[in-house]
Amino acid sequence: MKKISTVAANEIRNISPEKLTIGLDLGDRSSWYCVVDEGGRIVLEQRVSTTGKALSEVFGGMPRSRVALETGMHSPWVSRLLSGLGHEVIVAHARQVRLIGESRKKDDRLDAQTLARLARIDPELLCPVKHRSRQAQADLTVIRARAGLVRTRTALVNTARGLAKSYGERLRGCNVRNMNPEKAEGLSTELQAALEPLLVALQSLSEQIAEYNERIETLAEESYPQVELLKQVKGVGTLIALTFLLTLEDPHRFRKSRDVGCYLGLQPGRRNSGQSEPQMHISKEGDPYLRTLLVQGAQHILGPFGVDCDLRRWGLKLSERGGRSGKKRAIIAVARKLAVLLHHLWVSGEVYEPLHNSRQSAVAVAA
C-alpha cells in the first residue's frame, strides 16, 4: 500500500470542523472510509492501509468525529486506536446489519457509505457492540490458544483411531490426555510405524495443554480473584470461571443478570407475528466458546457426579417432562441458568448456597 498522497492529506486537513460521520469498512490489507457531513453529503472517500501508522495519519488529522466500523478480526485494535485519537467509535454487529451483509451490491466503498449513513441517522441501527480492553483480550488469548490445541488434539486422536480401525485393529485406551506411542504396542508392526509420529505429536500436544492449564491457574490466582466467587458452584472450574469473566469483562454492562443468558445466545429466538408464536431454537449469538463451556458445566451438574443443588433438581425435573429430547433441552436450560447465577455471584459477591431455594420452600410449607 502506497503512502498517503499529498492531495489526500490536504483534503483531510481542509475538512470542515462541523459534526462529521465516518464509515470505515475494514479489510485485511487495506480499508475504505467514507466521510459524510451533517446533511448526509459525502465529503471524502479514500482507501487506507490497515496499519496503525496509516490509520493514525488519516484519522489523527481529522476533527473529532463519529466513526462506525463492523466487527471483525481487526475491529478490536482499530476501535481502541480511533478512541485514543479522540473519536467516538461505534462497532456495528456485522451479523445484524442486513443492509450490508445481505446487500446485492457488495463493495467496500458502498459498505463504508452505508455504515456512515446509518451511524449519522441512528447508531442503534448498527446494533453496536463493546470490545473488551487490551489486557482482557491478551488474557483471553491464552484461553483461546489452549482451545486451539485441544481441538487439534481431538482431531489427531480421531485420525489415529480411524486409521487403526480401518486396518482391523484398535488403539488401547480411550483417554485422549494419555495418548502416547505406548498405546500402539499391541498393534501390528507396519501400523505402529505409520502411527508413531502421530502419537508422538499427540503426546507433545498434551504436554503443551498441561502448561497452558498451569498458566491459566496462575493468571486467575494473581489477576482475577473473582474467579473464586464463581468456582463456588460445583461444576464450574477455573477455565469456565475465567473465560466467563474475561468475555463479559464488565458485569455492570447488564441491567439484570437474566440478560446474560440472552447475550450468550442461550435464549430461544422469537419470530412472533399476529397470532403465530412458533417455538424456536436458541439464538446462538454471543461467544460460542463460552457457550460451549457453560453447556459442559451443565452436563456435569446434571450428570452422575453432580452434587445435589437447586440447579440440578430443577434440571432433572425439566428433563423428565420434556419427552424424547428432554435431556438436551434441560442441559441448555441449566446452562442458561448457570450463566445467570454466575453473573449474580460476580455482582453481589454472595456466598453460594446450593439448596437456598429448596430451604426457603420448606420453610414456607412449614409456616
FENTAZI-V968009 format. One record per residue. PHI is phi in whole degrees, 0 to 359 (999 if undefined). PSI is psi in whole degrees, -180 to 180 (999 if undefined). D_CENTER is the distance of its C-alpha to the mean C-alpha in whole Angstrom. Layout:
phi=PHI psi=PSI d_center=D_CENTER
phi=PHI psi=PSI d_center=D_CENTER
This chain:
phi=999 psi=131 d_center=32
phi=285 psi=161 d_center=35
phi=291 psi=150 d_center=35
phi=301 psi=130 d_center=35
phi=289 psi=162 d_center=39
phi=296 psi=-38 d_center=41
phi=298 psi=-46 d_center=42
phi=296 psi=-40 d_center=38
phi=297 psi=-40 d_center=38
phi=294 psi=-38 d_center=41
phi=298 psi=-39 d_center=39
phi=296 psi=-42 d_center=36
phi=292 psi=-31 d_center=39
phi=274 psi=0 d_center=41
phi=296 psi=136 d_center=38
phi=297 psi=144 d_center=39
phi=284 psi=7 d_center=38
phi=296 psi=170 d_center=37
phi=296 psi=121 d_center=34
phi=244 psi=154 d_center=32
phi=233 psi=134 d_center=29
phi=236 psi=130 d_center=27
phi=257 psi=128 d_center=25
phi=237 psi=111 d_center=23
phi=265 psi=108 d_center=22
phi=279 psi=136 d_center=20
phi=236 psi=169 d_center=21
phi=291 psi=-43 d_center=21
phi=260 psi=-44 d_center=24
phi=222 psi=158 d_center=25
phi=230 psi=159 d_center=24
phi=241 psi=133 d_center=26
phi=235 psi=150 d_center=27
phi=228 psi=129 d_center=29
phi=251 psi=125 d_center=31
phi=239 psi=149 d_center=32
phi=270 psi=-171 d_center=35
phi=296 psi=-29 d_center=35
phi=273 psi=-1 d_center=37
phi=89 psi=8 d_center=35
phi=277 psi=137 d_center=37
phi=287 psi=121 d_center=35
phi=267 psi=-39 d_center=36
phi=203 psi=139 d_center=35
phi=229 psi=133 d_center=33
phi=203 psi=153 d_center=32
phi=261 psi=144 d_center=30
phi=220 psi=147 d_center=28
phi=291 psi=140 d_center=27
phi=276 psi=67 d_center=23
phi=227 psi=156 d_center=24
phi=299 psi=-40 d_center=24
phi=294 psi=-47 d_center=28
phi=294 psi=-44 d_center=29
phi=295 psi=-36 d_center=26
phi=294 psi=-39 d_center=28
phi=296 psi=-41 d_center=31
phi=285 psi=-56 d_center=31
phi=275 psi=-16 d_center=29
phi=289 psi=-26 d_center=31
phi=269 psi=0 d_center=34
phi=266 psi=153 d_center=33
phi=294 psi=163 d_center=33
phi=302 psi=125 d_center=31
phi=224 psi=171 d_center=29
phi=265 psi=121 d_center=26
phi=245 psi=126 d_center=23
phi=247 psi=132 d_center=21
phi=218 psi=162 d_center=18
phi=268 psi=156 d_center=16
phi=295 psi=144 d_center=12
phi=177 psi=-171 d_center=12
phi=299 psi=-40 d_center=12
phi=266 psi=-9 d_center=15
phi=297 psi=-34 d_center=14
phi=298 psi=-51 d_center=13
phi=285 psi=-31 d_center=16
phi=292 psi=-41 d_center=18
phi=296 psi=-38 d_center=17
phi=293 psi=-39 d_center=18
phi=297 psi=-47 d_center=21
phi=291 psi=-36 d_center=23
phi=296 psi=-38 d_center=22
phi=295 psi=-24 d_center=24
phi=276 psi=0 d_center=27
phi=98 psi=4 d_center=27
phi=273 psi=154 d_center=26
phi=274 psi=114 d_center=24
phi=255 psi=131 d_center=20
phi=240 psi=120 d_center=19
phi=261 psi=111 d_center=15
phi=280 psi=142 d_center=15
phi=286 psi=112 d_center=13
phi=299 psi=-36 d_center=14
phi=285 psi=-20 d_center=14
phi=265 psi=-18 d_center=16
phi=273 psi=86 d_center=19
phi=288 psi=-24 d_center=21
phi=299 psi=-24 d_center=24
phi=258 psi=-51 d_center=22
phi=296 psi=-34 d_center=20
phi=250 psi=17 d_center=23
phi=288 psi=141 d_center=26
phi=279 psi=-12 d_center=29
phi=245 psi=76 d_center=29
phi=276 psi=114 d_center=26
phi=204 psi=141 d_center=27
phi=301 psi=-43 d_center=26
phi=295 psi=-44 d_center=28
phi=291 psi=-35 d_center=28
phi=296 psi=-42 d_center=24
phi=297 psi=-40 d_center=25
phi=297 psi=-44 d_center=28
phi=297 psi=-44 d_center=26
phi=300 psi=-44 d_center=23
phi=296 psi=-44 d_center=26
phi=290 psi=-40 d_center=28
phi=295 psi=-42 d_center=25
phi=293 psi=-33 d_center=24
phi=290 psi=-38 d_center=28
phi=284 psi=-56 d_center=29
phi=199 psi=111 d_center=26
phi=301 psi=-26 d_center=23
phi=295 psi=-21 d_center=21
phi=295 psi=-19 d_center=22
phi=270 psi=-1 d_center=19
phi=48 psi=61 d_center=16
phi=299 psi=146 d_center=15
phi=241 psi=163 d_center=12
phi=245 psi=121 d_center=12
phi=281 psi=152 d_center=11
phi=283 psi=168 d_center=11
phi=290 psi=168 d_center=14
phi=298 psi=-42 d_center=15
phi=292 psi=-42 d_center=16
phi=297 psi=-38 d_center=13
phi=294 psi=-39 d_center=11
phi=295 psi=-42 d_center=14
phi=291 psi=-37 d_center=13
phi=291 psi=-26 d_center=10
phi=297 psi=-33 d_center=11
phi=299 psi=-43 d_center=14
phi=292 psi=-41 d_center=11
phi=295 psi=-39 d_center=10
phi=295 psi=-41 d_center=13
phi=298 psi=-43 d_center=15
phi=299 psi=-36 d_center=12
phi=296 psi=-41 d_center=14
phi=294 psi=-38 d_center=17
phi=295 psi=-42 d_center=17
phi=297 psi=-40 d_center=16
phi=295 psi=-42 d_center=19
phi=297 psi=-42 d_center=21
phi=298 psi=-42 d_center=21
phi=295 psi=-40 d_center=22
phi=291 psi=-38 d_center=25
phi=297 psi=-45 d_center=26
phi=298 psi=-37 d_center=26
phi=295 psi=-47 d_center=28
phi=297 psi=-44 d_center=30
phi=294 psi=-41 d_center=31
phi=297 psi=-42 d_center=31
phi=295 psi=-39 d_center=34
phi=293 psi=-42 d_center=36
phi=294 psi=-38 d_center=36
phi=293 psi=-18 d_center=37
phi=264 psi=3 d_center=40
phi=85 psi=15 d_center=41
phi=229 psi=174 d_center=40
phi=221 psi=144 d_center=37
phi=283 psi=142 d_center=35
phi=283 psi=143 d_center=36
phi=83 psi=152 d_center=33
phi=235 psi=2 d_center=30
phi=274 psi=116 d_center=28
phi=293 psi=-24 d_center=26
phi=289 psi=-23 d_center=26
phi=251 psi=20 d_center=29
phi=284 psi=117 d_center=30
phi=212 psi=174 d_center=32
phi=302 psi=-24 d_center=36
phi=295 psi=-25 d_center=38
phi=292 psi=-16 d_center=36
phi=262 psi=9 d_center=38
phi=296 psi=-31 d_center=41
phi=274 psi=0 d_center=42
phi=274 psi=168 d_center=42
phi=294 psi=159 d_center=44
phi=300 psi=-47 d_center=45
phi=293 psi=-33 d_center=44
phi=286 psi=-37 d_center=40
phi=300 psi=-43 d_center=40
phi=296 psi=-36 d_center=41
phi=286 psi=-36 d_center=38
phi=266 psi=-12 d_center=35
phi=303 psi=-49 d_center=36
phi=300 psi=-35 d_center=34
phi=294 psi=-42 d_center=31
phi=288 psi=-32 d_center=31
phi=295 psi=-43 d_center=32
phi=297 psi=-38 d_center=28
phi=295 psi=-42 d_center=27
phi=297 psi=-41 d_center=29
phi=296 psi=-42 d_center=27
phi=298 psi=-41 d_center=24
phi=297 psi=-38 d_center=24
phi=294 psi=-41 d_center=26
phi=292 psi=-37 d_center=23
phi=295 psi=-39 d_center=20
phi=298 psi=-38 d_center=23
phi=295 psi=-41 d_center=23
phi=297 psi=-39 d_center=19
phi=300 psi=-42 d_center=20
phi=294 psi=-41 d_center=22
phi=297 psi=-40 d_center=20
phi=293 psi=-41 d_center=18
phi=298 psi=-44 d_center=20
phi=295 psi=-42 d_center=22
phi=299 psi=-44 d_center=19
phi=294 psi=-40 d_center=19
phi=291 psi=-39 d_center=23
phi=273 psi=-34 d_center=23
phi=243 psi=-18 d_center=21
phi=227 psi=79 d_center=19
phi=295 psi=-19 d_center=22
phi=295 psi=-16 d_center=20
phi=302 psi=-37 d_center=18
phi=295 psi=-31 d_center=22
phi=297 psi=-42 d_center=22
phi=284 psi=-30 d_center=19
phi=285 psi=-2 d_center=20
phi=297 psi=-27 d_center=23
phi=279 psi=120 d_center=22
phi=292 psi=127 d_center=23
phi=111 psi=-9 d_center=21
phi=248 psi=112 d_center=18
phi=261 psi=-171 d_center=18
phi=297 psi=-39 d_center=17
phi=297 psi=-49 d_center=14
phi=296 psi=-45 d_center=13
phi=296 psi=-46 d_center=14
phi=291 psi=-40 d_center=13
phi=297 psi=-39 d_center=9
phi=298 psi=-46 d_center=10
phi=295 psi=-45 d_center=12
phi=287 psi=-32 d_center=10
phi=288 psi=-44 d_center=7
phi=278 psi=-35 d_center=9
phi=61 psi=-59 d_center=12
phi=248 psi=110 d_center=14
phi=291 psi=-22 d_center=16
phi=274 psi=3 d_center=18
phi=287 psi=-14 d_center=16
phi=254 psi=133 d_center=16
phi=294 psi=-37 d_center=20
phi=215 psi=160 d_center=20
phi=296 psi=-29 d_center=18
phi=298 psi=-25 d_center=18
phi=292 psi=-20 d_center=16
phi=293 psi=-39 d_center=13
phi=300 psi=-40 d_center=13
phi=291 psi=-40 d_center=13
phi=298 psi=-34 d_center=10
phi=269 psi=7 d_center=8
phi=76 psi=23 d_center=10
phi=261 psi=8 d_center=13
phi=258 psi=138 d_center=16
phi=300 psi=142 d_center=18
phi=289 psi=167 d_center=19
phi=232 psi=138 d_center=22
phi=214 psi=58 d_center=24
phi=278 psi=135 d_center=28
phi=211 psi=115 d_center=31
phi=64 psi=-126 d_center=34
phi=271 psi=-2 d_center=35
phi=272 psi=123 d_center=32
phi=226 psi=73 d_center=29
phi=292 psi=147 d_center=28
phi=277 psi=124 d_center=25
phi=244 psi=164 d_center=22
phi=286 psi=169 d_center=19
phi=297 psi=153 d_center=16
phi=288 psi=-26 d_center=14
phi=57 psi=33 d_center=11
phi=274 psi=172 d_center=9
phi=82 psi=-163 d_center=6
phi=282 psi=117 d_center=3
phi=291 psi=-33 d_center=5
phi=290 psi=-43 d_center=6
phi=296 psi=-38 d_center=6
phi=298 psi=-40 d_center=8
phi=297 psi=-43 d_center=10
phi=295 psi=-40 d_center=11
phi=294 psi=-37 d_center=12
phi=295 psi=-40 d_center=14
phi=297 psi=-40 d_center=16
phi=297 psi=-40 d_center=17
phi=294 psi=-38 d_center=18
phi=297 psi=-38 d_center=20
phi=293 psi=-43 d_center=22
phi=299 psi=-40 d_center=23
phi=272 psi=-9 d_center=25
phi=281 psi=-177 d_center=26
phi=293 psi=-21 d_center=29
phi=260 psi=4 d_center=28
phi=287 psi=139 d_center=26
phi=279 psi=159 d_center=29
phi=290 psi=124 d_center=30
phi=202 psi=169 d_center=28
phi=301 psi=-40 d_center=28
phi=295 psi=-41 d_center=25
phi=292 psi=-45 d_center=26
phi=299 psi=-43 d_center=29
phi=295 psi=-42 d_center=27
phi=293 psi=-39 d_center=25
phi=293 psi=-38 d_center=28
phi=296 psi=-39 d_center=30
phi=294 psi=-39 d_center=28
phi=290 psi=-29 d_center=28
phi=290 psi=-33 d_center=32
phi=257 psi=13 d_center=32
phi=263 psi=3 d_center=29
phi=78 psi=-154 d_center=32
phi=295 psi=-36 d_center=31
phi=259 psi=21 d_center=27
phi=297 psi=-38 d_center=27
phi=296 psi=-40 d_center=25
phi=294 psi=-44 d_center=22
phi=296 psi=-38 d_center=22
phi=295 psi=-39 d_center=23
phi=298 psi=-45 d_center=20
phi=295 psi=-42 d_center=17
phi=296 psi=-41 d_center=19
phi=292 psi=-37 d_center=19
phi=299 psi=-41 d_center=16
phi=295 psi=-46 d_center=16
phi=295 psi=-33 d_center=18
phi=295 psi=-42 d_center=17
phi=298 psi=-42 d_center=14
phi=296 psi=-43 d_center=17
phi=296 psi=-44 d_center=19
phi=297 psi=-41 d_center=17
phi=295 psi=-40 d_center=16
phi=297 psi=-44 d_center=20
phi=296 psi=-38 d_center=21
phi=296 psi=-45 d_center=19
phi=286 psi=-44 d_center=21
phi=275 psi=-29 d_center=24
phi=72 psi=20 d_center=24
phi=285 psi=160 d_center=26
phi=278 psi=129 d_center=28
phi=284 psi=129 d_center=26
phi=248 psi=109 d_center=29
phi=302 psi=-34 d_center=28
phi=245 psi=37 d_center=31
phi=298 psi=-50 d_center=31
phi=293 psi=-39 d_center=31
phi=295 psi=-40 d_center=34
phi=292 psi=-40 d_center=36
phi=297 psi=-40 d_center=36
phi=295 psi=-40 d_center=37
phi=295 psi=-40 d_center=40
phi=295 psi=-42 d_center=41
phi=296 psi=-40 d_center=41
phi=293 psi=-41 d_center=43
phi=294 psi=-33 d_center=46
phi=287 psi=999 d_center=46
